[in-house]
Amino acid sequence: MSNFLVLLALALVASSCGFRKYVWFISIGYGAAIALIGVGLLVMFGGSLTVGTALQCALFVAYGCRLAGYLLYRESKTAYNRRMRGEVKSNESVPFVGKVGIWVSASLLYALQTSPVLFRLAGAGGTDVLCLVGLAISVTGLALETTADLQKNRAKRADPRRFVDSGLFRLVRCPNYFGEMVFWTGVFVSGLSVYTDAVQWICALLGYLGIIYVMFGGARRLEIRQDKNYGDNPEYQRYKSTTPIMIPFIPLYSVKEHTWLVA
């Protein structure tokens, strides 16, 4: 439990940037928290790391730095901030108590998401087949996310007013969210051989199911925004009706009406 509290503390420190701009709790602060947790695990268990567990920790650092760096770059773009004006609440409109609630709950989720690697390290699980399989899945997810972000940036530079339907976006409308889900599926799978009791199973499941819920909530917000921006475009309507929103080849084309996805 003490090790988990350390992860929570690291997440709280890293995501505290959200007090400057509250959406950073779940964006830049998210990436920073995962990266700092990765560093913390490397330090805490430096004397007992194996190749597999060291790679898992390093992957957290790479994942978090990539995400935070990309979001910081995007925040610096005037065009992006202009597009998002009115889409999210202003920092001043969120009360301090609300900010604290978001900060603590988000940080708890980040600690839960990374807990499978903690449980492996704390239990001296070493590097086994599931560790390697999980690593491979997570690397695939990170590659998908990175590629999707690069493709979207390239498409928006070419035509800022058009929706993106090239590259990975031909297969799925939210390939970056899909990549995120693949990444954390790998983390969860990597711990299947080391969960020793109900508490560990519950922590790992809460972290995994929590981020899946957040991703579907993000897809719903994106769909609502895109319908508002491109709803009168016949090409967009055709694209939306023929391209799955979250998972390639799974015929789920809309989550807009699922109001329980409020993340």
C-alpha positions, 0 to 999 in steps of 0.5 A, spaced: 500 500 500 505 504 501 508 503 494 501 505 491 501 511 495 508 513 492 505 513 485 499 517 487 503 522 490 507 522 484 501 523 480 498 529 484 505 533 484 505 532 476 498 533 475 498 539 479 499 544 473 492 543 472 491 549 477 493 553 472 488 551 467 484 546 469 483 542 463 491 540 464 489 535 470 487 531 464 491 533 459 498 535 460 498 533 467 496 526 465 502 525 460 507 528 466 504 524 471 505 517 467 512 520 466 513 521 473 511 515 475 515 511 470 521 515 473 519 513 480 518 506 479 525 506 476 528 509 482 524 505 487 526 498 484 532 500 481 536 494 484 531 489 482 529 491 475 529 486 470 530 487 462 522 487 461 520 491 468 525 496 466 522 497 459 515 497 462 518 503 466 521 506 461 515 506 456 511 510 461 516 515 461 516 515 453 509 515 453 508 521 458 513 525 455 510 524 448 503 526 450 505 532 454 510 534 449 505 534 444 499 537 448 504 543 450 505 544 442 498 544 441 496 549 446 502 553 443 498 554 437 493 560 436 488 556 431 487 550 436 486 555 442 481 559 437 477 552 435 477 550 442 474 556 445 467 555 447 468 548 447 471 547 454 469 551 461 474 557 462 479 556 468 475 561 472 468 558 471 471 552 475 471 553 483 477 551 487 473 545 490 471 542 483 479 543 481 481 539 487 476 534 486 478 533 478 485 533 481 485 528 486 480 523 482 484 524 476 491 522 479 488 516 483 486 514 476 493 515 473 496 511 479 491 505 478 492 505 471 500 504 472 499 499 478 500 492 474 507 494 473 508 496 480 505 489 482 510 486 478 515 490 481 513 489 488 512 482 487 519 480 484 515 478 478 521 479 473 520 478 466 515 472 463 511 471 457 505 476 459 510 481 461 513 481 454 506 480 451 504 486 454 510 490 452 509 488 445 501 490 445 503 497 449 509 499 444 503 498 438 498 502 442 504 508 442 506 507 435 498 508 433 497 514 437 504 517 435 502 516 428 495 518 428 497 525 431 502 526 426 497 524 420 492 529 423 497 535 424 499 534 417 492 533 414 490 540 418 496 543 415 494 542 408 486 543 409 485 546 416 477 546 415 476 539 413 475 533 417 481 528 417 479 521 413 486 520 411 491 515 414 489 511 420 483 515 420 480 511 414 480 505 418 477 508 425 475 516 426 479 516 433 485 512 432 489 516 437 484 514 442 484 507 439 492 507 440 491 509 447 486 503 449 491 498 446 497 501 450 493 500 457 490 494 454 498 492 454 499 494 461 493 490 464 495 484 460 502 484 463 500 484 470 495 478 469 501 473 471 502 477 478 496 479 481 496 476 487 489 478 491 482 481 490 485 488 491 490 488 486 485 485 481 480 491 483 486 496 482 488 493 475 481 493 473 479 500 475 485 503 472 484 499 465 476 500 465 477 507 467 481 509 462 477 505 457 471 509 459 475 516 459 476 514 452 469 513 449 467 519 453 472 523 449 470 520 443 463 522 444 465 529 445 469 529 439 463 526 435 459 532 438 464 537 436 465 534 429 457 534 428 457 541 429 463 543 425 461 538 419 454 536 420 452 539 413 458 536 409 455 530 405 462 527 405 463 527 412 456 524 413 458 518 409 465 518 412 461 518 419 456 512 417 461 508 414 467 508 419 467 506 426 468 511 431 473 507 436 475 500 434 477 498 427 472 493 423 467 493 429 461 497 427 460 502 432 459 508 428 456 513 434 456 514 441 453 521 441 447 519 444 450 515 450 449 520 455 452 516 460 459 517 457 460 524 461 468 524 462 
